[in-house]
Amino acid sequence: MAREATMQDSRIKNMAHLAMIHFVLIMENLAQKTARRSSKQN
């Protein structure tokens, strides 16, 4: 039982880690887009 629980726990941690990376990538992409837009206006 304990072993199964730890496996599930690590899976949840991996999911959270992937979600964080995904979120960071999206934010960086948005930041680049806004930066390009502002540089075009200037």
mmJSON file of the N, C-alpha and C atoms, coordinates in Angstrom:
{"data_MODEL":{"atom_site":{
"group_PDB":["ATOM","ATOM","ATOM","ATOM","ATOM","ATOM","ATOM","ATOM","ATOM","ATOM","ATOM","ATOM","ATOM","ATOM","ATOM","ATOM","ATOM","ATOM","ATOM","ATOM","ATOM","ATOM","ATOM","ATOM","ATOM","ATOM","ATOM","ATOM","ATOM","ATOM","ATOM","ATOM","ATOM","ATOM","ATOM","ATOM","ATOM","ATOM","ATOM","ATOM","ATOM","ATOM","ATOM","ATOM","ATOM","ATOM","ATOM","ATOM","ATOM","ATOM","ATOM","ATOM","ATOM","ATOM","ATOM","ATOM","ATOM","ATOM","ATOM","ATOM","ATOM","ATOM","ATOM","ATOM","ATOM","ATOM","ATOM","ATOM","ATOM","ATOM","ATOM","ATOM","ATOM","ATOM","ATOM","ATOM","ATOM","ATOM","ATOM","ATOM","ATOM","ATOM","ATOM","ATOM","ATOM","ATOM","ATOM","ATOM","ATOM","ATOM","ATOM","ATOM","ATOM","ATOM","ATOM","ATOM","ATOM","ATOM","ATOM","ATOM","ATOM","ATOM","ATOM","ATOM","ATOM","ATOM","ATOM","ATOM","ATOM","ATOM","ATOM","ATOM","ATOM","ATOM","ATOM","ATOM","ATOM","ATOM","ATOM","ATOM","ATOM","ATOM","ATOM","ATOM","ATOM","ATOM"],
"id":[1,2,3,4,5,6,7,8,9,10,11,12,13,14,15,16,17,18,19,20,21,22,23,24,25,26,27,28,29,30,31,32,33,34,35,36,37,38,39,40,41,42,43,44,45,46,47,48,49,50,51,52,53,54,55,56,57,58,59,60,61,62,63,64,65,66,67,68,69,70,71,72,73,74,75,76,77,78,79,80,81,82,83,84,85,86,87,88,89,90,91,92,93,94,95,96,97,98,99,100,101,102,103,104,105,106,107,108,109,110,111,112,113,114,115,116,117,118,119,120,121,122,123,124,125,126],
"type_symbol":["N","C","C","N","C","C","N","C","C","N","C","C","N","C","C","N","C","C","N","C","C","N","C","C","N","C","C","N","C","C","N","C","C","N","C","C","N","C","C","N","C","C","N","C","C","N","C","C","N","C","C","N","C","C","N","C","C","N","C","C","N","C","C","N","C","C","N","C","C","N","C","C","N","C","C","N","C","C","N","C","C","N","C","C","N","C","C","N","C","C","N","C","C","N","C","C","N","C","C","N","C","C","N","C","C","N","C","C","N","C","C","N","C","C","N","C","C","N","C","C","N","C","C","N","C","C"],
"label_atom_id":["N","CA","C","N","CA","C","N","CA","C","N","CA","C","N","CA","C","N","CA","C","N","CA","C","N","CA","C","N","CA","C","N","CA","C","N","CA","C","N","CA","C","N","CA","C","N","CA","C","N","CA","C","N","CA","C","N","CA","C","N","CA","C","N","CA","C","N","CA","C","N","CA","C","N","CA","C","N","CA","C","N","CA","C","N","CA","C","N","CA","C","N","CA","C","N","CA","C","N","CA","C","N","CA","C","N","CA","C","N","CA","C","N","CA","C","N","CA","C","N","CA","C","N","CA","C","N","CA","C","N","CA","C","N","CA","C","N","CA","C","N","CA","C","N","CA","C"],
"label_alt_id":[null,null,null,null,null,null,null,null,null,null,null,null,null,null,null,null,null,null,null,null,null,null,null,null,null,null,null,null,null,null,null,null,null,null,null,null,null,null,null,null,null,null,null,null,null,null,null,null,null,null,null,null,null,null,null,null,null,null,null,null,null,null,null,null,null,null,null,null,null,null,null,null,null,null,null,null,null,null,null,null,null,null,null,null,null,null,null,null,null,null,null,null,null,null,null,null,null,null,null,null,null,null,null,null,null,null,null,null,null,null,null,null,null,null,null,null,null,null,null,null,null,null,null,null,null,null],
"label_comp_id":["MET","MET","MET","ALA","ALA","ALA","ARG","ARG","ARG","GLU","GLU","GLU","ALA","ALA","ALA","THR","THR","THR","MET","MET","MET","GLN","GLN","GLN","ASP","ASP","ASP","SER","SER","SER","ARG","ARG","ARG","ILE","ILE","ILE","LYS","LYS","LYS","ASN","ASN","ASN","MET","MET","MET","ALA","ALA","ALA","HIS","HIS","HIS","LEU","LEU","LEU","ALA","ALA","ALA","MET","MET","MET","ILE","ILE","ILE","HIS","HIS","HIS","PHE","PHE","PHE","VAL","VAL","VAL","LEU","LEU","LEU","ILE","ILE","ILE","MET","MET","MET","GLU","GLU","GLU","ASN","ASN","ASN","LEU","LEU","LEU","ALA","ALA","ALA","GLN","GLN","GLN","LYS","LYS","LYS","THR","THR","THR","ALA","ALA","ALA","ARG","ARG","ARG","ARG","ARG","ARG","SER","SER","SER","SER","SER","SER","LYS","LYS","LYS","GLN","GLN","GLN","ASN","ASN","ASN"],
"label_asym_id":["A","A","A","A","A","A","A","A","A","A","A","A","A","A","A","A","A","A","A","A","A","A","A","A","A","A","A","A","A","A","A","A","A","A","A","A","A","A","A","A","A","A","A","A","A","A","A","A","A","A","A","A","A","A","A","A","A","A","A","A","A","A","A","A","A","A","A","A","A","A","A","A","A","A","A","A","A","A","A","A","A","A","A","A","A","A","A","A","A","A","A","A","A","A","A","A","A","A","A","A","A","A","A","A","A","A","A","A","A","A","A","A","A","A","A","A","A","A","A","A","A","A","A","A","A","A"],
"label_entity_id":["1","1","1","1","1","1","1","1","1","1","1","1","1","1","1","1","1","1","1","1","1","1","1","1","1","1","1","1","1","1","1","1","1","1","1","1","1","1","1","1","1","1","1","1","1","1","1","1","1","1","1","1","1","1","1","1","1","1","1","1","1","1","1","1","1","1","1","1","1","1","1","1","1","1","1","1","1","1","1","1","1","1","1","1","1","1","1","1","1","1","1","1","1","1","1","1","1","1","1","1","1","1","1","1","1","1","1","1","1","1","1","1","1","1","1","1","1","1","1","1","1","1","1","1","1","1"],
"label_seq_id":[1,1,1,2,2,2,3,3,3,4,4,4,5,5,5,6,6,6,7,7,7,8,8,8,9,9,9,10,10,10,11,11,11,12,12,12,13,13,13,14,14,14,15,15,15,16,16,16,17,17,17,18,18,18,19,19,19,20,20,20,21,21,21,22,22,22,23,23,23,24,24,24,25,25,25,26,26,26,27,27,27,28,28,28,29,29,29,30,30,30,31,31,31,32,32,32,33,33,33,34,34,34,35,35,35,36,36,36,37,37,37,38,38,38,39,39,39,40,40,40,41,41,41,42,42,42],
"pdbx_PDB_ins_code":[null,null,null,null,null,null,null,null,null,null,null,null,null,null,null,null,null,null,null,null,null,null,null,null,null,null,null,null,null,null,null,null,null,null,null,null,null,null,null,null,null,null,null,null,null,null,null,null,null,null,null,null,null,null,null,null,null,null,null,null,null,null,null,null,null,null,null,null,null,null,null,null,null,null,null,null,null,null,null,null,null,null,null,null,null,null,null,null,null,null,null,null,null,null,null,null,null,null,null,null,null,null,null,null,null,null,null,null,null,null,null,null,null,null,null,null,null,null,null,null,null,null,null,null,null,null],
"Cartn_x":[0.838,0.0,0.866,1.841,2.694,3.432,3.894,4.636,3.745,2.512,1.583,1.322,1.194,0.934,2.099,3.319,4.485,4.561,4.211,4.205,3.213,2.027,1.013,1.482,2.147,2.638,3.655,4.597,5.617,4.97,3.923,3.225,2.584,1.971,1.342,2.411,3.562,4.655,5.14,5.274,5.709,4.705,3.422,2.374,2.471,2.636,2.751,3.985,5.078,6.319,6.116,5.479,5.213,4.298,3.299,2.375,3.122,4.049,4.838,5.676,6.351,7.182,6.314,5.167,4.239,3.807,3.467,3.032,4.147,5.359,6.5,6.724,6.651,6.852,5.792,4.548,3.46,3.719,4.107,4.364,5.517,6.582,7.723,7.289,6.465,5.975,5.146,4.265,3.45,4.335,5.325,6.226,6.963,7.406,8.107,7.173,5.94,4.968,4.711,4.488,4.215,5.445,6.628,7.871,8.009,7.722,7.812,6.81,5.599,4.56,4.99,5.497,5.896,7.082,7.993,9.155,8.702,7.676,7.156,6.522,5.779,5.136,6.189,7.271,8.341,9.099],
"Cartn_y":[-1.216,0.0,1.257,1.271,2.466,2.735,1.647,1.778,2.41,1.931,2.466,3.953,4.31,5.704,6.589,6.126,6.94,7.072,6.016,6.085,7.146,7.131,8.112,9.519,9.631,10.928,11.485,10.646,11.106,11.476,10.742,11.051,12.433,12.714,14.023,15.113,14.818,15.807,16.061,14.997,15.151,15.996,15.746,16.506,17.974,18.247,19.632,20.284,19.538,20.069,20.424,19.528,19.782,20.999,21.09,22.221,23.53,23.515,24.726,25.114,24.13,24.408,24.967,24.35,24.781,26.227,26.533,27.873,28.885,28.529,29.439,29.693,28.638,28.797,29.717,29.543,30.393,31.844,32.058,33.424,34.049,33.282,33.806,34.148,33.283,33.509,34.794,34.979,36.191,37.42,37.307,38.434,38.819,37.83,38.104,38.792,38.311,38.904,40.359,40.632,42.007,42.875,42.327,43.085,43.46,42.506,42.778,43.856,43.751,44.723,46.119,46.248,47.565,48.104,47.224,47.685,48.15,47.516,47.935,49.326,49.56,50.855,51.951,51.661,52.659,52.749],
"Cartn_z":[0.0,0.0,0.0,0.894,1.008,-0.304,-0.905,-2.155,-3.24,-3.329,-4.327,-4.074,-2.809,-2.443,-2.868,-2.642,-3.02,-4.54,-5.261,-6.725,-7.195,-6.593,-6.96,-6.588,-5.43,-4.976,-5.962,-6.408,-7.356,-8.685,-9.061,-10.315,-10.216,-9.072,-8.854,-8.888,-8.267,-8.268,-9.682,-10.479,-11.87,-12.646,-12.437,-13.113,-12.747,-11.464,-10.987,-11.595,-11.674,-12.246,-13.718,-14.473,-15.884,-16.042,-15.182,-15.242,-14.992,-14.025,-13.733,-14.946,-15.548,-16.728,-17.845,-18.068,-19.108,-18.862,-17.601,-17.231,-17.487,-17.085,-17.279,-18.765,-19.572,-21.013,-21.605,-21.194,-21.693,-21.305,-20.047,-19.58,-20.363,-20.605,-21.373,-22.792,-23.379,-24.736,-24.788,-23.806,-23.748,-23.568,-22.7,-22.445,-23.728,-24.487,-25.745,-26.736,-26.808,-27.735,-27.372,-26.084,-25.657,-25.88,-25.654,-25.856,-27.33,-28.211,-29.647,-30.041,-29.497,-29.817,-29.408,-28.176,-27.678,-28.475,-28.89,-29.663,-31.047,-31.599,-32.908,-32.802,-31.718,-31.521,-31.374,-30.677,-30.499,-31.799],
"occupancy":[1.0,1.0,1.0,1.0,1.0,1.0,1.0,1.0,1.0,1.0,1.0,1.0,1.0,1.0,1.0,1.0,1.0,1.0,1.0,1.0,1.0,1.0,1.0,1.0,1.0,1.0,1.0,1.0,1.0,1.0,1.0,1.0,1.0,1.0,1.0,1.0,1.0,1.0,1.0,1.0,1.0,1.0,1.0,1.0,1.0,1.0,1.0,1.0,1.0,1.0,1.0,1.0,1.0,1.0,1.0,1.0,1.0,1.0,1.0,1.0,1.0,1.0,1.0,1.0,1.0,1.0,1.0,1.0,1.0,1.0,1.0,1.0,1.0,1.0,1.0,1.0,1.0,1.0,1.0,1.0,1.0,1.0,1.0,1.0,1.0,1.0,1.0,1.0,1.0,1.0,1.0,1.0,1.0,1.0,1.0,1.0,1.0,1.0,1.0,1.0,1.0,1.0,1.0,1.0,1.0,1.0,1.0,1.0,1.0,1.0,1.0,1.0,1.0,1.0,1.0,1.0,1.0,1.0,1.0,1.0,1.0,1.0,1.0,1.0,1.0,1.0],
"B_iso_or_equiv":[0.0,0.0,0.0,0.0,0.0,0.0,0.0,0.0,0.0,0.0,0.0,0.0,0.0,0.0,0.0,0.0,0.0,0.0,0.0,0.0,0.0,0.0,0.0,0.0,0.0,0.0,0.0,0.0,0.0,0.0,0.0,0.0,0.0,0.0,0.0,0.0,0.0,0.0,0.0,0.0,0.0,0.0,0.0,0.0,0.0,0.0,0.0,0.0,0.0,0.0,0.0,0.0,0.0,0.0,0.0,0.0,0.0,0.0,0.0,0.0,0.0,0.0,0.0,0.0,0.0,0.0,0.0,0.0,0.0,0.0,0.0,0.0,0.0,0.0,0.0,0.0,0.0,0.0,0.0,0.0,0.0,0.0,0.0,0.0,0.0,0.0,0.0,0.0,0.0,0.0,0.0,0.0,0.0,0.0,0.0,0.0,0.0,0.0,0.0,0.0,0.0,0.0,0.0,0.0,0.0,0.0,0.0,0.0,0.0,0.0,0.0,0.0,0.0,0.0,0.0,0.0,0.0,0.0,0.0,0.0,0.0,0.0,0.0,0.0,0.0,0.0],
"pdbx_formal_charge":[null,null,null,null,null,null,null,null,null,null,null,null,null,null,null,null,null,null,null,null,null,null,null,null,null,null,null,null,null,null,null,null,null,null,null,null,null,null,null,null,null,null,null,null,null,null,null,null,null,null,null,null,null,null,null,null,null,null,null,null,null,null,null,null,null,null,null,null,null,null,null,null,null,null,null,null,null,null,null,null,null,null,null,null,null,null,null,null,null,null,null,null,null,null,null,null,null,null,null,null,null,null,null,null,null,null,null,null,null,null,null,null,null,null,null,null,null,null,null,null,null,null,null,null,null,null],
"auth_seq_id":[1,1,1,2,2,2,3,3,3,4,4,4,5,5,5,6,6,6,7,7,7,8,8,8,9,9,9,10,10,10,11,11,11,12,12,12,13,13,13,14,14,14,15,15,15,16,16,16,17,17,17,18,18,18,19,19,19,20,20,20,21,21,21,22,22,22,23,23,23,24,24,24,25,25,25,26,26,26,27,27,27,28,28,28,29,29,29,30,30,30,31,31,31,32,32,32,33,33,33,34,34,34,35,35,35,36,36,36,37,37,37,38,38,38,39,39,39,40,40,40,41,41,41,42,42,42],
"auth_comp_id":["MET","MET","MET","ALA","ALA","ALA","ARG","ARG","ARG","GLU","GLU","GLU","ALA","ALA","ALA","THR","THR","THR","MET","MET","MET","GLN","GLN","GLN","ASP","ASP","ASP","SER","SER","SER","ARG","ARG","ARG","ILE","ILE","ILE","LYS","LYS","LYS","ASN","ASN","ASN","MET","MET","MET","ALA","ALA","ALA","HIS","HIS","HIS","LEU","LEU","LEU","ALA","ALA","ALA","MET","MET","MET","ILE","ILE","ILE","HIS","HIS","HIS","PHE","PHE","PHE","VAL","VAL","VAL","LEU","LEU","LEU","ILE","ILE","ILE","MET","MET","MET","GLU","GLU","GLU","ASN","ASN","ASN","LEU","LEU","LEU","ALA","ALA","ALA","GLN","GLN","GLN","LYS","LYS","LYS","THR","THR","THR","ALA","ALA","ALA","ARG","ARG","ARG","ARG","ARG","ARG","SER","SER","SER","SER","SER","SER","LYS","LYS","LYS","GLN","GLN","GLN","ASN","ASN","ASN"],
"auth_asym_id":["A","A","A","A","A","A","A","A","A","A","A","A","A","A","A","A","A","A","A","A","A","A","A","A","A","A","A","A","A","A","A","A","A","A","A","A","A","A","A","A","A","A","A","A","A","A","A","A","A","A","A","A","A","A","A","A","A","A","A","A","A","A","A","A","A","A","A","A","A","A","A","A","A","A","A","A","A","A","A","A","A","A","A","A","A","A","A","A","A","A","A","A","A","A","A","A","A","A","A","A","A","A","A","A","A","A","A","A","A","A","A","A","A","A","A","A","A","A","A","A","A","A","A","A","A","A"],
"auth_atom_id":["N","CA","C","N","CA","C","N","CA","C","N","CA","C","N","CA","C","N","CA","C","N","CA","C","N","CA","C","N","CA","C","N","CA","C","N","CA","C","N","CA","C","N","CA","C","N","CA","C","N","CA","C","N","CA","C","N","CA","C","N","CA","C","N","CA","C","N","CA","C","N","CA","C","N","CA","C","N","CA","C","N","CA","C","N","CA","C","N","CA","C","N","CA","C","N","CA","C","N","CA","C","N","CA","C","N","CA","C","N","CA","C","N","CA","C","N","CA","C","N","CA","C","N","CA","C","N","CA","C","N","CA","C","N","CA","C","N","CA","C","N","CA","C","N","CA","C"],
"pdbx_PDB_model_num":[1,1,1,1,1,1,1,1,1,1,1,1,1,1,1,1,1,1,1,1,1,1,1,1,1,1,1,1,1,1,1,1,1,1,1,1,1,1,1,1,1,1,1,1,1,1,1,1,1,1,1,1,1,1,1,1,1,1,1,1,1,1,1,1,1,1,1,1,1,1,1,1,1,1,1,1,1,1,1,1,1,1,1,1,1,1,1,1,1,1,1,1,1,1,1,1,1,1,1,1,1,1,1,1,1,1,1,1,1,1,1,1,1,1,1,1,1,1,1,1,1,1,1,1,1,1]
}}}
